[in-house]
Amino acid sequence: LHETPLTEGLHWLFPFSYLIRWPTRQVPVDAPAMACNSKDGLKIMLDFSFQYLPDVAQVYNLTMDFKDFDQHYLAVRSEGISTAKHACGNFSAEEFQTKRSEVSNA
């Protein structure tokens, strides 16, 4: 495993070696529909998705921490769901309807 990632082009691989592929474009993450409590204690149903791109400069460290992209994807997805549930409690039910752009940027 090398610290510098391979770029486009022709590269030689030794026998029995393999590449660990990481995306170079935005990756969509769809979260399952879930319930959370608003600031005023009402049940809110959330259905959201987001996009992210792993930092190319950190691919070596991410590979050492998560083994491959699939493991990293699961960690990012879990963190996104947790963050959304936490942010849900910062807004009232009325704010979910009247301040949609502010809620979506939280």
KESEDREN-313397 format. One line per 10 residues: their letters; for each residue x, y, z of N, C-alpha, C. Coordinates in pm, whole numbers, plus 50000, padded with zeros to 5 digits. Each point is the difference from the previous one (the first is absolute). Layout:
A) X Y Z X Y Z X Y Z ~ ... .
REM end
This chain:
LHETPLTEGL) 50085 49882 50000 49915 50118 50000 50089 50124 50000 ~ 49979 50085 49901 50079 50122 49988 49921 50119 50053 ~ 50071 50098 50053 49933 50118 50055 49945 50090 49891 ~ 50057 49997 49881 49949 50083 49891 49906 49918 49913 ~ 49879 50052 49976 49905 49923 49918 50040 50004 49852 ~ 49959 49898 49928 50025 49996 49856 49901 50093 49931 ~ 50046 50063 49894 49912 50085 49920 49964 49925 49873 ~ 49935 50071 49907 49963 49935 49874 50124 49957 49925 ~ 49982 49903 49913 50110 49957 49916 50032 49853 50017 ~ 50107 49959 49939 50045 49861 50002 50095 49980 50118 .
HWLFPFSYLI) 49973 49898 50080 50085 49970 50115 50026 49850 50004 ~ 50119 49964 50042 50037 49859 50012 49966 49950 50140 ~ 49945 49880 50006 49972 49935 50127 50080 49871 50009 ~ 50051 49971 50117 50072 49875 50022 49900 49885 50008 ~ 50044 49880 49969 49910 49885 50012 49945 49989 50143 ~ 49877 49962 50011 49927 49980 50126 49976 50131 50075 ~ 50019 50114 49936 49966 50127 50064 49863 50046 49948 ~ 49943 50096 50065 49868 50049 49958 49988 50148 50035 ~ 49906 50065 49937 49974 50141 50024 49884 50015 50098 ~ 50010 50099 50085 49889 50038 50087 49941 50124 49938 .
RWPTRQVPVD) 49879 49991 49952 49939 50110 49926 49922 50094 50092 ~ 50022 50128 49979 49926 50105 50069 49937 50088 49893 ~ 49882 50055 50027 49932 50081 49899 50072 50133 49976 ~ 49985 50050 49879 50056 50130 49965 49888 50100 49971 ~ 49875 49957 50016 49884 50087 49979 49914 49997 50126 ~ 49907 50095 50006 49908 50007 50115 49926 49867 50015 ~ 49985 49955 50123 49932 49875 50031 49867 50034 50068 ~ 49887 49957 49942 49871 50027 50066 49976 49902 50114 ~ 49945 50049 50108 49966 49917 50115 49852 50021 50029 ~ 49922 49894 49992 49858 50006 50032 49979 49945 50139 .
APAMACNSKD) 49941 50082 50085 49970 49957 50137 49859 49943 50004 ~ 49975 49904 50086 49864 49947 50011 49908 50103 50065 ~ 49871 49992 49968 49904 50087 50066 50002 49968 50149 ~ 50001 50106 50083 50010 49977 50144 49923 50109 50074 ~ 49969 49970 50122 49928 50094 50086 50096 50064 50098 ~ 49975 50127 50032 50077 50069 50102 49907 50099 50070 ~ 50043 50053 50112 49920 50096 50074 50049 50140 49975 ~ 49906 50091 49971 50035 50140 49979 50026 50067 50135 ~ 50039 50127 49994 50030 50075 50121 49878 50008 50093 ~ 49881 50005 49941 49879 50008 50080 49939 49863 50031 .
GLKIMLDFSF) 50075 49893 49974 49960 49866 50041 49909 49926 49904 ~ 49977 50052 49882 49915 49933 49903 50081 49903 49915 ~ 49935 49892 49960 50066 49899 49918 50008 50051 49855 ~ 50121 50000 49945 50025 50044 49863 50054 49881 49922 ~ 49947 49979 49880 50052 49895 49913 50102 50063 49904 ~ 50122 49949 50000 50107 50050 49913 50025 49900 49887 ~ 50017 50053 49883 50042 49921 49884 50098 50088 49925 ~ 50128 49965 50000 50101 50088 49943 50111 49919 49934 ~ 50079 50071 49922 50120 49943 49940 50105 50110 49996 ~ 50126 49960 49984 50108 50096 49988 50109 49941 49913 .
QYLPDVAQVY) 50093 50085 49958 50111 49957 49918 50131 50036 50070 ~ 50101 49919 49976 50133 50030 50054 50106 49943 49908 ~ 50121 50048 50019 50114 49954 49924 50118 49983 50095 ~ 50059 49881 50009 50117 49983 50086 50115 50090 49955 ~ 50072 50054 50094 50115 50088 49972 50114 49916 49942 ~ 50043 50035 49880 50106 49924 49931 50128 49996 50083 ~ 50031 50108 50068 50122 50006 50081 49993 49905 50119 ~ 49880 49959 50039 49984 49913 50117 49968 49855 49964 ~ 50006 49965 49874 49962 49864 49959 50086 49894 50069 ~ 50128 50024 50014 50086 49902 50068 49955 49979 50144 .
NLTMDFKDFD) 49978 50112 50073 49956 49990 50139 49862 49936 50011 ~ 49911 50034 49907 49866 49939 50001 50009 49850 49975 ~ 50089 49960 49911 50017 49857 49973 50056 49928 50122 ~ 50092 50063 50070 50055 49938 50121 49894 49991 50110 ~ 49911 50099 50007 49896 50001 50103 49881 49911 49967 ~ 49959 49998 49872 49875 49933 49963 50017 49881 49907 ~ 50119 49970 49953 50031 49888 49912 49963 50029 49855 ~ 49880 50044 49973 49960 50031 49863 49885 50100 50000 ~ 49956 50037 49882 49895 50101 49989 49868 49953 50059 ~ 49966 49874 49985 49871 49951 50050 49987 50018 50151 .
QHYLAVRSEG) 50107 49972 50074 49998 50020 50145 49989 50149 50034 ~ 50072 50082 49925 49994 50145 50021 49860 50054 49971 ~ 49938 49950 49894 49864 50041 49962 49903 49973 50115 ~ 50009 49883 50060 49911 49965 50111 50020 50094 50120 ~ 50125 50036 50027 50028 50092 50111 49945 50139 49970 ~ 50018 50048 49878 49950 50133 49962 49847 50001 50004 ~ 49938 49894 49952 49854 49990 50001 49947 50003 50143 ~ 50062 49924 50089 49958 49997 50141 50017 50136 50066 ~ 50112 50067 49970 50026 50132 50056 49898 50102 49948 ~ 49965 49990 49872 49899 50090 49943 49864 49982 50063 .
ISTAKHACGN) 49960 49876 50024 49871 49972 50064 50000 50053 50143 ~ 50108 49978 50073 50010 50048 50137 49995 50153 50005 ~ 50070 50065 49909 50002 50147 49996 49862 50056 49969 ~ 49929 49936 49907 49865 50047 49964 49905 49986 50119 ~ 50008 49889 50071 49914 49982 50118 50031 50103 50107 ~ 50128 50029 50019 50039 50100 50098 49954 50139 49959 ~ 50015 50035 49874 49960 50132 49949 49849 50017 50002 ~ 49928 49893 49992 49853 50006 50001 49949 50066 50128 ~ 50065 49978 50111 49959 50056 50127 50030 50149 50014 ~ 50070 50058 49904 50032 50142 50006 49892 50089 49937 .
FSAEEFQTKR) 49898 49938 49939 49897 50075 49930 49862 49958 50048 ~ 49907 50096 50000 49861 49969 50035 49929 49946 49876 ~ 49882 49944 50020 49923 49945 49888 49964 50111 49902 ~ 49972 50118 50050 49967 50113 49913 50119 50040 49914 ~ 50120 49997 50058 50121 50036 49924 50028 49899 49889 ~ 49963 49874 50020 50018 49900 49895 49919 50038 49876 ~ 49886 50065 50020 49915 50039 49887 50034 50137 49945 ~ 50032 50096 50086 50019 50138 49955 50144 50034 49965 ~ 50096 49932 50057 50142 50030 49976 50073 49878 49944 ~ 49949 49946 49892 50055 49877 49944 50147 50013 49962 .
SEVSNA) 50039 50111 49940 50140 50012 49957 50093 50008 50121 ~ 49957 50065 50106 50083 50008 50122 50014 49862 50065 ~ 49891 49925 50001 50002 49864 50057 50090 49910 49915 ~ 49990 50011 49868 50080 49912 49915 50149 50032 50006 ~ 50036 50122 50037 50142 50036 50011 50058 49970 50137 ~ 49917 49959 50095 50046 49975 50137 50081 49872 50008 .
REM end
